[in-house]
């Protein structure tokens, strides 16, 4: 019996392209579309399982639905002279009416019921034009950010943007400092008021003491003439009595 043709529509149909540089994880997407009126089970396999991470690597697709599979190439030292021999295979099977154990279903599936598609892996390095475009975009980003700041509702540039946690900490610190400044200002005003009251009290006491001393002096000065008159009368009487006797 001849082998069944792949029932799913793959996009891309034959090649998985990964664009470098490959110092970080590079991800490409594979879309699987089910154009039939039956559920289809799928499984994605690769010849280099340690070099790729596939999510999801298996599952079911409802009639008329599409599933996007992310294929992530792990970082590695790329050699342009080395041709890639990595390949992927998408294996499919019409889903039975009751699927309890997917692994058992794939294990017990008959070879004539399986459908598959093979894809090559192609590694590409960015061209010089792409590099120049990346540099231009990087240079233009600060200019665009600065022009946006001029608007009334413009967001801050990404270079000085803060996350929510740091922003909340800064706001709390500002509120705390404002509260301390208000408290210090109130204490300063209270100290000034206390100083004014103390100075008024001291001046009032000093003024009253000066007034009493002045009144004492005036009473002493005013009593001096009468005292002199008495003393003079005593002396005159003494001398008159002495001469008369």
C-alpha positions in Angstrom: 0.0 0.0 0.0 1.4 3.4 -1.0 2.2 5.9 1.7 -0.2 8.8 2.5 0.7 12.3 1.4 1.0 15.0 4.1 -2.4 16.3 4.9 -1.2 19.4 6.8 -0.2 22.7 5.1 3.3 23.7 6.2 4.6 27.3 6.2 7.4 27.4 5.3 7.0 24.2 3.3 10.6 23.0 2.9 13.2 25.1 4.7 13.6 26.4 8.3 15.8 29.5 8.1 17.8 30.8 11.1 19.4 34.2 10.8 22.6 34.9 12.7 24.7 35.9 14.5 24.3 32.8 16.6 25.7 34.1 19.9 22.1 34.1 21.3 19.1 31.8 20.8 17.6 32.2 17.3 13.9 31.4 16.9 12.0 30.6 13.7 8.3 29.7 13.5 6.7 26.8 11.6 2.9 27.0 11.0 0.9 23.9 10.7 -2.6 24.2 9.2 -5.3 21.5 9.1 -7.5 22.0 6.0 -9.5 18.9 6.7 -12.7 18.2 8.6 -10.9 15.7 11.0 -8.6 16.2 13.9 -5.0 15.6 13.1 -2.2 14.6 15.5 1.3 15.8 14.8 4.9 15.3 16.1 8.0 17.3 15.3 11.4 15.5 15.2 14.9 16.6 14.4 18.2 15.0 13.6 20.0 17.3 16.2 17.8 17.2 19.4 20.5 18.8 21.6 20.8 21.8 19.3 17.1 22.8 19.2 14.2 23.4 21.5 10.7 22.9 19.9 7.5 24.2 21.5 5.1 22.4 21.1 6.8 19.3 19.8 3.5 17.4 19.5 -0.2 17.8 19.9 -3.5 17.8 17.9 -5.0 20.3 15.4 -8.7 20.8 15.1 -10.4 20.9 11.7 -9.6 24.2 10.0 -7.2 25.3 12.8 -3.6 26.4 12.7 -0.8 25.7 15.2 2.4 27.7 15.4 5.5 25.7 16.4 8.5 27.7 17.7 11.9 26.2 16.8 14.7 27.7 18.9 18.3 27.2 17.8 20.7 27.2 20.8 23.9 29.4 20.6 26.9 27.9 18.9 30.1 28.9 17.1 29.1 29.3 13.5 31.5 28.2 10.7 30.4 29.6 7.3 32.3 26.9 5.5 30.4 24.2 7.2 27.2 23.1 5.6 24.2 22.5 7.8 23.1 18.9 7.8 20.3 19.4 10.4 16.8 18.3 9.3 13.3 18.3 10.8 10.4 16.0 10.1 6.7 16.7 10.8 4.9 13.5 11.3 1.1 13.4 11.3 -1.7 11.0 11.8 -5.5 11.3 11.8 -6.6 11.3 15.4 -8.7 8.3 16.6 -12.1 9.0 18.1 -10.8 8.5 21.6 -7.2 9.5 22.4 -6.2 8.5 25.9 -2.5 8.0 25.6 -0.6 9.9 22.8 2.6 7.9 23.2 0.8 4.7 23.0 -1.1 5.9 19.9 2.1 6.8 18.1 3.7 3.6 19.1 0.9 1.4 17.9 0.2 3.4 14.7 0.6 1.5 11.5 3.2 2.8 9.0 0.7 3.1 6.2 -1.3 5.5 8.4 1.6 7.9 9.0 2.2 11.1 7.0 5.4 13.1 7.1 7.2 16.1 5.7 10.9 16.9 5.8 12.5 20.3 6.2 16.1 21.5 5.9 17.8 23.9 8.3 19.5 26.9 6.6 21.8 29.2 8.6 22.1 32.8 7.3 24.4 35.6 8.4 23.2 39.2 8.2 24.4 41.0 5.1 26.3 44.3 5.1 23.2 46.2 4.2 21.3 44.6 7.1 24.1 45.6 9.5 24.0 49.2 8.2 20.3 49.3 8.6 20.6 48.0 12.2 23.2 50.8 12.9 20.9 53.4 11.4 17.9 52.2 13.4 20.1 52.3 16.6 21.2 55.9 15.8 17.7 57.0 15.0 16.1 55.6 18.2 17.5 58.3 20.5 16.4 61.0 18.1 12.9 59.6 17.9 12.7 59.3 21.7 13.9 62.9 22.2 11.3 64.2 19.7 8.5 62.2 21.5 9.5 63.8 24.8 8.5 67.2 23.4 4.8 66.2 23.3 2.6 66.7 26.4 1.8 63.1 26.8 5.1 61.6 25.5 6.7 58.7 27.3 10.2 58.9 28.6 13.1 57.5 26.5 13.7 53.9 26.9 17.3 54.6 28.0 16.1 56.3 31.2 12.9 54.3 31.7 12.5 52.6 35.0 10.6 49.5 36.0 7.6 49.7 38.2 9.4 48.5 41.3 12.2 51.1 41.1 9.6 53.8 40.4 7.5 52.9 43.4 10.7 52.9 45.6 11.6 56.4 44.3 8.1 57.7 44.9 8.0 56.3 48.5 11.5 57.8 49.2 10.3 61.2 47.9 7.2 61.1 50.0 9.3 60.2 53.1 11.7 63.1 52.4 8.8 65.5 51.9 7.3 64.4 55.2 10.6 64.9 57.0 11.1 68.3 55.4 7.5 69.4 56.5 8.2 68.1 60.1 11.5 70.0 60.2 9.9 73.2 58.9 7.2 72.9 61.6 9.8 72.4 64.3 11.7 75.4 63.1 8.6 77.6 63.2 7.8 76.3 66.7 11.4 77.1 67.9 11.1 80.6 66.4 7.8 81.2 68.2 9.2 80.0 71.5 12.3 82.2 71.1 10.1 85.3 70.4 8.0 84.6 73.5 11.1 84.1 75.7 12.6 87.4 74.5 9.3 89.2 75.2 9.2 87.7 78.7 12.8 88.6 79.4 12.3 92.2 78.2 9.2 92.5 80.2 10.9 91.3 83.4 13.9 93.5 82.7 11.7 96.5 82.1 9.7 96.0 85.3 12.9 95.7 87.4 14.3 98.9 85.8 11.0 100.7 86.5 11.1 99.7 90.2 14.7 100.7 90.6 14.0 104.1 89.0 11.1 104.6 91.3 13.3 103.7 94.3 15.9 106.2 93.1 13.3 108.9 92.7 12.0 108.2 96.2 15.5 108.4 97.6 16.3 111.6 95.7 13.0 113.1 96.7 13.6 112.3 100.4 17.1 113.8 100.4 16.0 117.5 100.7 13.7 116.9 103.7 16.4 114.9 105.4 18.9 117.7 104.9 16.4 120.2 106.4 16.0 118.1 109.5 19.7 117.7 110.0 20.3 121.4 109.5 17.5 122.2 112.1 19.2 119.8 114.6 22.5 121.5 114.2 21.0 125.0 114.5 19.1 124.1 117.6 22.2 122.5 119.1 24.3 125.6 118.5 21.6 128.0 119.7 21.2 126.1 122.9 24.8 126.1 123.5 25.3 129.8 123.1 22.2 130.7 125.0 23.2 128.6 128.0 
